[in-house]
Structures are given as structure tokens and as C-alpha cells.
């Protein structure tokens, strides 16, 4: 149907031209629409804990309790954020790390984490230490869609995007660690007889599963003794005596904190000299080996992802020079030779990179997207050949690691990087 009131155009004549004002109005409208679209694209987005001036992140740490020596991870990370703030922060925003003591007590971890999320309204949880502590809070954080990032636990469960989409470990999984130790042992130890000490929780069980996965049917004959302990036990002297009497030639010391030190010391006191393998998280010279007596740990093997501050081969390395200068200026009360401080420094760098890539979209959803989009990222204190890669379907952060052996003074990397 046509509009009978519309003016008719005589055939062969040109249509009436729009007036200048009409053309200008149309152009201005298009320009305004384009500007609105660009403004919408550039619009800042903030979740809890984020603003034009600040990004609040939270963590709990065992500043007290049986694993208090690990609390330096929180202190060195916080020192790095203080340095960043002095340099202008991240994209112009200051980083505020709220770090609370949980005493390595899961009930306390729950209490402190709820305080950080519900009262302090942090954007994310960063670097919480321990398998039982993170197990106590992961369901709460995943239900509330709060990123739980770079946690210091290698439990296998964290590489489960379907069940724990908001959780990302900052370590190789314990299963991966144990598999690499076992592969090395089978290739280098003639007729191994294996004794295992394991913490009686997911931490210890995940290491055991990796060991058994590689051994397969041979586990029944090669594992000659097993012992476990609770984190509340005062000592593990009786367990080490039990393992020693088995005649084992390999000691898979899947312990943590002071229990690792006790096991090394007691094995030496008993005259037991097996090939010792230690978890990455329990290989600090200052916190673990020195209390045990460094001479008792000579020959022990662990995995490495970062440069050792005591290794002379890194004396002229630019990344380690920067680290020592950082420790001298920003963390003078901490031991720069403690590899745990290297870990805290490196983890803070990784966290800073994730936040930097978020740009002005500081929502929890985008933080998680960026955390799961790392592509062979490394920090200046990581070993050559070691990088971080993540994806929405693979939360195992390390693709390759290197073995290292303790020589009485430092950990010395050897061989090529081992792929998981």
C-alpha cells in the first residue's frame, strides 16, 4: 500500500535534494553513534575489590603453626607488590595484598577466607598454602566464582576444570612430580627397593598415586615399606626407623615442612643412606635442609622450576641480580638465599602479569580468563626451558621441569627438562 498523501514525482525528473541541515543532522547522528560504540568498548569494568585506584587481593598463610617457615612466601610476595606500587602499580592501580594467618589449620583457613571475600571483598584469592587448607575452601570459592589462583598445592584435583573451574595451582601436580622421580629412579638405580614416607592426606596420597602409576604391577615388589604421619604429630622418628629396617635403597620422602627435616636427620642418625627424593615444596635449603643438617642431604634429588640463589652458576644472571637487589631494598629482613623467597617473588610476578593483561576489565570472570590464557610465560628467575601454559581445559601449569641434586651447598640442575 502506498501513502496517497506523499508528493508524486513526475517521471524523468530528479528526486528532491535533502537540505544541507538534513545532511548535517544525519552525519552528526552517525558520528554520535560511533562515539557511543567506542565509549562502550573502552568502558571500565570492575568486580569486587577493584577500582580506578586499587586492586585488593587476599591470601591466607601459615605464619604460625607447624609450617610457619613457609610464611615467607607471603612476605616476599607482599614486598614485590610494594615495589610495584612504588613504580606506579599495575595500569595505574595500587595492589593491596591482605594476608592473614591461618596456622595451616583448615578451619581457620575457612574463617579467614570468608572474611576476605565477604568483609574485605577481595577480587581474588592468591597463593594460599597447603592441600588440606585449599581443600577446605575450594568449593566455597568455586561456588561464589572467586578466582583461587597460584595456590601452593599440587593436589591432582586442581587440574579438574569441570569441578574446579575457578582454581589454578601455582605448582606442578604432586602426581606429575612423583611420576618424574619414579622414571628417573627406574633409569638410574639398580634393583631399587623403595621406602615411602607420606603425609596422611591428599598431599601424600597424590604422591603415592604418581609413584604407583609408573610402577604399575611392579609396585608390589619394589615398594618394601610404607609409613605415614599426621601434621599434628610431634615427630616421625618411629616411622623412619620402620622404613630403615626394611633395607630400602630408595627413600621417597613425601613429607612437608619440619617433617621433611626430621626424616632426613633421623635417617642419617640411623646410618641409613638411601637415594632420597624430596618434593619441590620441601626442598628449601634455609627452611628444610639446614635444620636437618645440610651434610645429611647430600645427593638428595628434587625437581626444579626456578634458579637457586645459592647456585654459583647464576651469580652473573640478570634475573638473579635483580632478585638480590629487590631483596636488599624491599625485603631486608628476609633471607635472600632462601629459595622460598624466590618462589614468593616469582609467584607475585605471575600474578602481576595476569592483572596487567586484564587491563580495565577487572572483573572476576576476566581475571580467570587471563589466568587460563598463559602461553609459555616465564619469569626472570625460572630455569631455562621451564614455562607456564594454561587453557580453559588444562589447569596443569608446568609443562616441563628439571631435576636437581643437592651437593652440600646448593641444588645443582642436571639433565634436560623432563616433560610431564
C-alpha positions as CSV (number, residue, x, y, z in Angstrom):
1,X,0.0,0.0,0.0
2,X,1.3,3.5,-0.8
3,X,0.9,6.7,1.0
4,X,-1.7,8.7,-1.0
5,X,-0.6,11.9,0.6
6,X,3.1,11.6,-0.4
7,X,4.0,14.1,-3.2
8,X,4.3,12.4,-6.6
9,X,7.4,12.7,-8.7
10,X,7.0,13.5,-12.4
11,X,8.6,10.7,-14.4
12,X,12.0,11.7,-15.7
13,X,12.7,14.3,-13.0
14,X,15.3,14.0,-10.3
15,X,14.1,13.4,-6.7
16,X,14.2,16.5,-4.4
17,X,17.6,17.0,-2.8
18,X,17.8,17.0,1.0
19,X,18.6,20.3,2.6
20,X,22.1,20.9,4.0
21,X,20.7,20.8,7.5
22,X,19.3,17.4,6.9
23,X,22.6,16.0,5.7
24,X,24.4,17.5,8.7
25,X,21.9,16.0,11.1
26,X,22.4,12.6,9.6
27,X,26.2,12.8,9.7
28,X,26.1,14.0,13.3
29,X,23.9,11.1,14.3
30,X,26.2,8.6,12.7
31,X,29.2,10.3,14.5
32,X,27.4,10.2,17.8
33,X,26.6,6.5,17.3
34,X,30.2,5.7,16.5
35,X,31.4,7.6,19.6
36,X,29.0,5.8,21.8
37,X,30.2,2.5,20.5
38,X,33.8,3.4,21.2
39,X,33.0,4.6,24.7
40,X,31.1,1.4,25.3
41,X,34.2,-0.6,24.2
42,X,36.5,1.4,26.4
43,X,34.2,1.4,29.4
44,X,35.9,0.1,32.6
45,X,34.5,-2.9,34.3
46,X,35.1,-3.6,38.0
47,X,34.3,-6.6,40.2
48,X,34.7,-6.6,44.0
49,X,38.0,-5.3,45.2
50,X,38.8,-3.3,42.1
51,X,38.5,0.4,41.3
52,X,40.3,3.2,39.4
53,X,42.9,3.4,42.1
54,X,43.2,-0.1,43.8
55,X,43.1,-3.8,43.4
56,X,42.6,-5.8,46.6
57,X,43.7,-9.4,46.6
58,X,43.6,-11.9,49.6
59,X,45.5,-14.8,50.9
60,X,46.0,-16.9,54.0
61,X,49.4,-18.1,55.1
62,X,50.8,-20.3,57.9
63,X,52.5,-17.5,59.7
64,X,52.1,-19.7,62.8
65,X,51.8,-23.5,63.3
66,X,53.8,-26.5,62.1
67,X,54.6,-25.0,58.6
68,X,55.3,-21.4,59.8
69,X,58.6,-21.5,57.9
70,X,56.6,-21.3,54.7
71,X,55.1,-17.9,55.7
72,X,58.0,-16.2,54.0
73,X,56.1,-16.8,50.7
74,X,53.5,-14.3,51.7
75,X,56.1,-11.8,53.0
76,X,58.2,-11.9,49.8
77,X,55.2,-11.6,47.6
78,X,53.9,-8.6,49.5
79,X,57.3,-7.0,49.2
80,X,57.1,-7.4,45.4
81,X,53.7,-5.7,45.3
82,X,55.1,-2.9,47.4
83,X,57.8,-2.4,44.9
84,X,55.3,-2.4,42.1
85,X,53.2,0.2,43.9
86,X,56.2,2.4,44.2
87,X,56.7,2.1,40.5
88,X,53.1,3.2,39.7
89,X,51.2,-0.1,40.3
90,X,49.5,-2.1,37.6
91,X,47.9,0.0,34.9
92,X,47.9,2.9,37.4
93,X,46.3,0.9,40.3
94,X,47.9,0.0,43.6
95,X,47.9,-3.6,44.6
96,X,46.8,-4.2,48.2
97,X,47.6,-7.8,49.5
98,X,45.6,-8.7,52.5
99,X,47.5,-11.6,54.0
100,X,46.0,-13.4,57.1
101,X,47.4,-16.1,59.3
102,X,45.6,-19.5,59.2
103,X,48.2,-21.5,61.1
104,X,47.9,-24.3,58.5
105,X,44.5,-25.1,60.2
106,X,41.8,-25.7,57.6
107,X,39.0,-24.4,59.9
108,X,41.0,-21.2,60.4
109,X,41.5,-21.0,56.6
110,X,37.8,-21.2,56.1
111,X,37.2,-18.4,58.6
112,X,39.9,-16.1,57.2
113,X,38.9,-16.7,53.6
114,X,35.2,-15.9,54.3
115,X,36.4,-12.7,55.9
116,X,38.5,-11.8,52.9
117,X,35.7,-12.5,50.4
118,X,32.6,-11.2,52.3
119,X,34.0,-8.4,54.5
120,X,37.1,-7.2,52.7
121,X,35.6,-8.0,49.2
122,X,38.8,-9.0,47.6
123,X,38.9,-9.6,43.8
124,X,40.6,-13.0,44.2
125,X,42.5,-15.3,46.5
126,X,46.2,-15.8,45.8
127,X,48.9,-18.3,46.8
128,X,47.2,-20.0,49.8
129,X,49.5,-22.7,51.1
130,X,48.6,-26.4,51.6
131,X,46.4,-29.1,50.3
132,X,44.1,-29.5,53.3
133,X,43.7,-25.8,53.6
134,X,42.8,-25.2,50.0
135,X,40.6,-28.3,50.0
136,X,38.6,-26.6,52.8
137,X,37.9,-23.5,50.8
138,X,37.8,-24.5,47.1
139,X,34.2,-25.4,47.0
140,X,33.2,-22.2,48.6
141,X,35.3,-20.1,46.2
142,X,34.2,-22.0,43.1
143,X,30.5,-21.7,44.1
144,X,30.9,-17.9,44.6
145,X,33.0,-17.7,41.4
146,X,36.0,-16.2,43.1
147,X,39.4,-16.9,41.4
148,X,41.6,-19.1,43.6
149,X,45.0,-18.6,41.9
150,X,48.5,-19.9,42.0
151,X,47.9,-21.8,45.2
152,X,50.8,-23.6,46.8
153,X,49.4,-27.1,46.5
154,X,50.0,-29.5,43.7
155,X,47.0,-31.8,44.5
156,X,45.7,-33.6,41.4
157,X,42.2,-32.2,42.0
158,X,43.2,-28.7,40.9
159,X,43.6,-29.8,37.3
160,X,39.9,-30.5,37.0
161,X,38.4,-27.7,35.0
162,X,34.9,-29.2,35.2
163,X,34.8,-29.5,39.0
164,X,37.1,-26.6,39.9
165,X,36.9,-24.1,37.1
166,X,37.9,-21.2,39.3
167,X,41.0,-22.9,40.8
168,X,44.6,-22.8,39.4
169,X,47.6,-24.3,41.1
170,X,50.9,-22.5,41.1
171,X,52.8,-25.8,41.2
172,X,53.3,-28.9,39.2
173,X,50.9,-31.5,40.4
174,X,52.2,-33.9,43.1
175,X,51.3,-36.8,40.7
176,X,53.4,-35.3,38.0
177,X,56.3,-34.8,40.4
178,X,56.2,-38.4,41.7
179,X,56.0,-39.8,38.1
180,X,59.1,-37.9,37.1
181,X,61.0,-39.0,40.3
182,X,60.0,-42.6,39.6
183,X,61.0,-42.5,36.0
184,X,64.4,-41.2,37.0
185,X,64.8,-43.8,39.7
186,X,64.0,-46.7,37.4
187,X,66.5,-45.4,34.9
188,X,69.4,-44.9,37.4
189,X,69.0,-47.1,40.5
190,X,69.9,-50.7,40.0
191,X,67.4,-53.1,41.6
192,X,65.6,-50.4,43.7
193,X,63.9,-51.2,47.0
194,X,61.6,-48.3,47.8
195,X,60.5,-47.0,51.2
196,X,57.9,-44.3,51.3
197,X,57.0,-41.7,53.9
198,X,53.8,-39.8,53.1
199,X,51.7,-37.2,54.9
200,X,48.3,-38.8,55.7
201,X,46.1,-36.5,53.5
202,X,45.6,-35.7,49.8
203,X,49.2,-34.3,49.7
204,X,50.7,-37.7,50.5
205,X,48.1,-39.8,48.6
206,X,48.7,-37.8,45.4
207,X,52.4,-38.5,45.5
208,X,51.7,-42.2,46.2
209,X,49.4,-42.4,43.2
210,X,52.1,-41.0,40.9
211,X,54.6,-43.5,42.2
212,X,52.2,-46.4,41.7
213,X,51.1,-45.2,38.3
214,X,54.6,-45.5,36.9
215,X,55.5,-48.7,38.8
216,X,52.3,-50.5,37.8
217,X,52.4,-54.2,38.8
218,X,56.0,-53.8,40.0
219,X,54.8,-51.7,42.9
220,X,54.0,-54.9,44.9
221,X,57.6,-56.0,44.8
222,X,59.6,-52.7,44.6
223,X,57.8,-50.9,47.4
224,X,59.2,-52.7,50.5
225,X,57.9,-50.3,53.2
226,X,55.3,-47.5,53.7
227,X,54.7,-45.2,56.6
228,X,52.5,-42.1,57.2
229,X,52.2,-39.3,59.7
230,X,49.7,-36.7,60.8
231,X,50.5,-33.0,60.6
232,X,49.8,-32.8,64.4
233,X,52.4,-35.5,65.2
234,X,55.4,-34.2,67.2
235,X,58.0,-36.3,65.5
236,X,58.3,-39.1,62.9
237,X,61.3,-40.9,64.4
238,X,59.5,-44.2,64.8
239,X,58.3,-44.1,61.1
240,X,61.8,-43.5,59.8
241,X,63.1,-46.4,61.9
242,X,60.5,-48.7,60.5
243,X,61.4,-47.7,56.9
244,X,65.2,-48.1,57.6
245,X,64.8,-51.7,58.9
246,X,63.2,-52.7,55.5
247,X,66.5,-52.5,53.8
248,X,65.3,-50.0,51.3
249,X,67.8,-48.4,48.9
250,X,65.5,-45.6,47.8
251,X,63.6,-43.2,50.2
252,X,60.7,-41.3,48.7
253,X,60.4,-38.7,51.4
254,X,56.9,-37.3,50.5
255,X,56.8,-35.2,53.7
256,X,56.4,-31.5,54.2
257,X,57.8,-28.7,56.4
258,X,59.5,-29.8,59.7
259,X,58.7,-33.5,59.0
260,X,61.0,-33.5,55.9
261,X,63.8,-32.1,58.0
262,X,63.2,-34.7,60.8
263,X,63.2,-37.5,58.3
264,X,66.5,-36.5,56.7
265,X,68.1,-36.0,60.1
266,X,66.8,-39.3,61.6
267,X,67.8,-41.3,58.5
268,X,71.4,-40.1,58.8
269,X,71.5,-40.7,62.6
270,X,70.4,-44.3,61.9
271,X,73.2,-44.8,59.4
272,X,70.7,-45.2,56.6
273,X,72.0,-43.9,53.2
274,X,69.3,-44.5,50.5
275,X,68.8,-42.4,47.4
276,X,66.4,-39.6,48.7
277,X,63.8,-37.9,46.6
278,X,62.1,-34.7,48.1
279,X,59.0,-32.7,47.0
280,X,59.7,-29.4,45.3
281,X,57.8,-27.6,48.1
282,X,60.0,-29.2,50.8
283,X,63.4,-28.6,49.3
284,X,64.3,-25.2,50.7
285,X,67.9,-25.1,51.9
286,X,67.3,-22.5,54.5
287,X,63.9,-23.8,55.8
288,X,64.3,-27.6,55.3
289,X,67.9,-28.8,54.7
290,X,69.8,-26.5,57.2
291,X,67.6,-27.6,60.1
292,X,68.2,-31.2,59.1
293,X,71.9,-30.6,58.6
294,X,73.0,-29.9,55.0
295,X,75.6,-32.7,55.1
296,X,72.9,-35.2,55.7
297,X,71.1,-34.2,52.5
298,X,74.0,-34.6,50.1
299,X,72.8,-36.5,47.0
300,X,69.1,-35.8,47.5
301,X,67.1,-35.2,44.3
302,X,64.2,-32.9,43.7
303,X,62.6,-31.1,40.8
304,X,63.3,-27.5,39.9
305,X,61.4,-24.8,38.2
306,X,63.4,-21.8,39.3
307,X,67.1,-20.7,39.7
308,X,68.6,-21.5,43.1
309,X,70.0,-18.4,44.8
310,X,72.9,-20.4,46.2
311,X,74.0,-21.9,42.9
312,X,77.1,-20.1,41.6
313,X,76.2,-20.6,38.0
314,X,73.5,-17.8,38.4
315,X,75.9,-15.3,40.0
316,X,76.0,-13.2,36.9
317,X,72.5,-13.9,35.7
318,X,70.5,-10.7,35.2
319,X,67.3,-12.1,36.6
320,X,69.0,-13.2,39.8
321,X,70.9,-9.9,40.1
322,X,67.6,-8.1,40.0
323,X,66.2,-10.6,42.6
324,X,69.0,-9.9,45.1
325,X,68.7,-6.2,44.6
326,X,65.0,-6.4,45.2
327,X,65.5,-8.4,48.4
328,X,68.1,-6.0,49.7
329,X,65.9,-3.0,49.2
330,X,62.4,-4.2,49.7
331,X,62.7,-7.3,52.0
332,X,65.9,-6.8,54.1
333,X,64.5,-8.8,56.9
334,X,64.2,-12.0,54.8
335,X,66.9,-14.4,53.8
336,X,67.7,-13.8,50.1
337,X,69.4,-17.2,49.9
338,X,66.1,-19.0,50.8
339,X,64.6,-20.4,47.7
340,X,61.1,-19.9,49.2
341,X,61.6,-16.2,48.8
342,X,62.5,-16.7,45.1
343,X,59.1,-18.6,44.9
344,X,57.2,-15.8,46.5
345,X,58.9,-13.2,44.3
346,X,58.2,-15.3,41.1
347,X,54.5,-16.0,42.0
348,X,53.9,-12.3,42.6
349,X,55.4,-11.6,39.2
350,X,53.0,-14.1,37.6
351,X,50.0,-12.6,39.5
352,X,51.0,-9.1,38.3
353,X,51.2,-10.2,34.7
354,X,47.7,-11.7,34.9
355,X,46.3,-8.5,36.4
356,X,48.2,-6.4,33.8
357,X,46.6,-8.3,31.0
358,X,43.2,-7.7,32.5
359,X,43.6,-4.0,31.5
360,X,40.5,-2.1,32.6
361,X,38.3,-5.2,32.8
362,X,38.9,-6.1,36.4
363,X,36.0,-8.5,36.9
364,X,36.5,-11.9,38.4
365,X,35.5,-13.5,35.1
366,X,38.2,-11.7,33.1
367,X,40.8,-12.4,35.8
368,X,40.1,-16.1,35.3
369,X,40.2,-15.8,31.5
370,X,43.6,-14.2,31.7
371,X,44.9,-16.7,34.2
372,X,43.9,-19.5,31.8
373,X,45.5,-17.9,28.8
374,X,49.2,-18.1,29.7
375,X,51.3,-19.2,26.8
376,X,54.8,-20.3,27.7
377,X,55.1,-17.4,30.2
378,X,58.2,-17.3,32.4
379,X,59.7,-15.0,35.0
380,X,63.4,-14.0,35.1
381,X,64.1,-16.4,37.9
382,X,62.7,-19.5,36.2
383,X,65.1,-22.1,34.8
384,X,65.8,-22.1,31.1
385,X,63.3,-24.4,29.3
386,X,60.6,-24.0,32.0
387,X,57.5,-22.1,31.1
388,X,53.9,-21.7,32.1
389,X,51.0,-22.6,29.8
390,X,47.3,-22.8,30.7
391,X,44.0,-23.1,29.0
392,X,40.3,-23.5,30.0
393,X,40.6,-27.2,29.5
394,X,44.1,-27.8,31.1
395,X,44.9,-26.3,34.5
396,X,48.3,-28.1,34.9
397,X,50.6,-25.0,34.9
398,X,54.0,-26.5,34.2
399,X,54.7,-28.5,31.0
400,X,58.3,-29.4,31.8
401,X,60.6,-29.4,34.9
402,X,64.2,-30.2,35.5
403,X,65.8,-32.5,38.1
404,X,68.4,-31.1,40.5
405,X,70.8,-32.7,43.1
406,X,72.0,-31.3,46.4
407,X,75.8,-31.1,46.6
408,X,76.0,-30.0,50.2
409,X,75.9,-26.3,49.4
410,X,73.3,-25.8,46.7
411,X,70.9,-27.6,44.4
412,X,72.5,-28.3,41.0
413,X,70.3,-28.9,38.0
414,X,71.2,-31.8,35.7
415,X,70.0,-33.3,32.5
416,X,67.4,-31.9,30.2
417,X,64.0,-30.7,31.1
418,X,61.6,-33.6,31.6
419,X,58.2,-33.3,30.1
420,X,55.2,-34.4,32.1
